[in-house]
Amino acid sequence: MDPILDIRPVRADLFTYSLRAPGQPPRLVDDYFGPLERCLWDAGEALNHYFERVELHLAGRPLGAVPLQRLRCPRQRQQLLDWVGNGLAGIGRRRDPGPAAEPEGADTAPGRPAA
């Protein structure tokens, strides 16, 4: 059973998220993130050691299941940002564009250089 990550826009440039197990009430994270990229990275870090996939929602609307690696890996996260951004812009539901090839160990936080 995949956890549910719900990205919530607070305003155009500020986001937060909640996490929950299916059938359970959401637990809102007590922080706000300026860029959406940072919000996705933080959620990926919070869940990474416990789950392989997450069911991604945007403001309560399901978008689909994605591997957590996509939230943590810079190139894959950018592709995911484009997909989620389409939802933010009011463009219809889209399927996950699929993982991009990324070298092993390429996990870095936004703004941090790769090791």
C-alpha positions in Angstrom: 0.0 0.0 0.0 1.6 3.3 -1.1 1.3 6.4 1.1 -0.5 9.4 -0.3 1.4 12.6 -0.8 -0.8 15.6 -1.3 0.9 18.8 -2.5 -1.0 21.9 -1.4 -0.4 25.3 -3.0 -0.7 28.0 -0.3 -0.2 30.7 -2.9 1.5 30.9 -6.3 5.0 30.6 -4.9 4.5 28.8 -1.6 3.6 25.1 -1.0 3.1 22.6 1.7 2.1 18.9 1.7 0.4 16.3 3.7 1.1 12.6 4.1 -1.3 9.8 4.9 -2.0 6.1 4.6 -5.0 5.2 2.4 -8.1 5.4 4.5 -6.5 7.6 7.2 -6.7 11.3 7.9 -3.9 13.4 6.4 -1.0 14.7 8.5 0.0 18.2 7.4 3.7 19.0 7.4 4.3 22.0 9.6 6.5 23.8 7.1 6.1 25.8 3.9 8.4 25.6 0.9 9.1 28.4 -1.5 9.8 26.5 -4.7 7.7 23.5 -5.6 10.9 21.6 -6.2 11.9 22.0 -2.6 8.5 20.7 -1.4 8.9 17.5 -3.6 12.5 17.0 -2.4 11.5 17.3 1.3 8.6 14.8 0.9 10.9 12.4 -1.0 13.5 12.6 1.8 10.8 12.0 4.5 9.5 8.8 2.8 12.6 7.5 1.1 13.8 4.9 3.6 10.3 3.5 4.2 8.6 3.3 0.8 9.5 2.8 -2.9 6.4 4.6 -4.4 4.0 7.3 -3.4 0.5 8.1 -4.6 0.8 11.8 -5.7 -2.1 14.2 -5.3 -2.3 17.9 -6.1 -4.7 19.8 -3.9 -6.7 16.6 -3.2 -6.8 15.5 -6.9 -5.0 12.2 -7.6 -2.3 12.4 -10.3 -1.0 8.9 -10.0 1.7 6.7 -8.4 5.4 7.7 -8.8 8.6 6.1 -7.5 10.1 8.1 -4.7 13.4 8.2 -6.6 11.6 10.7 -8.9 11.2 13.1 -6.0 14.8 12.9 -5.0 16.8 12.8 -8.2 17.3 16.3 -9.8 16.6 15.4 -13.4 13.7 13.2 -12.6 12.3 15.7 -10.2 12.4 18.4 -13.0 10.4 16.1 -15.2 7.9 15.6 -12.3 7.8 19.3 -11.7 6.7 19.9 -15.3 4.0 17.3 -14.9 2.7 18.7 -11.6 3.0 22.2 -13.0 0.6 21.3 -15.7 -1.9 20.4 -13.0 -1.3 23.7 -11.2 -1.9 25.6 -14.5 -5.3 23.9 -14.8 -4.3 21.7 -17.7 -6.1 18.3 -17.6 -4.9 15.2 -15.8 -1.8 13.7 -17.3 -0.1 10.4 -16.9 3.3 10.3 -15.2 5.8 10.8 -18.0 7.9 7.9 -16.7 11.4 7.9 -15.2 14.3 9.5 -16.9 17.6 7.7 -16.9 19.8 8.9 -14.0 23.1 7.6 -12.8 23.1 5.7 -9.5 23.8 7.9 -6.5 22.6 11.1 -8.2 20.4 12.0 -5.3 21.0 15.7 -4.3 18.9 18.3 -2.7 18.0 21.3 -4.7 20.9 23.7 -4.7 23.4 21.1 -3.5 26.0 19.9 -5.9 26.2 16.2 -6.7 28.8 14.3 -4.8 
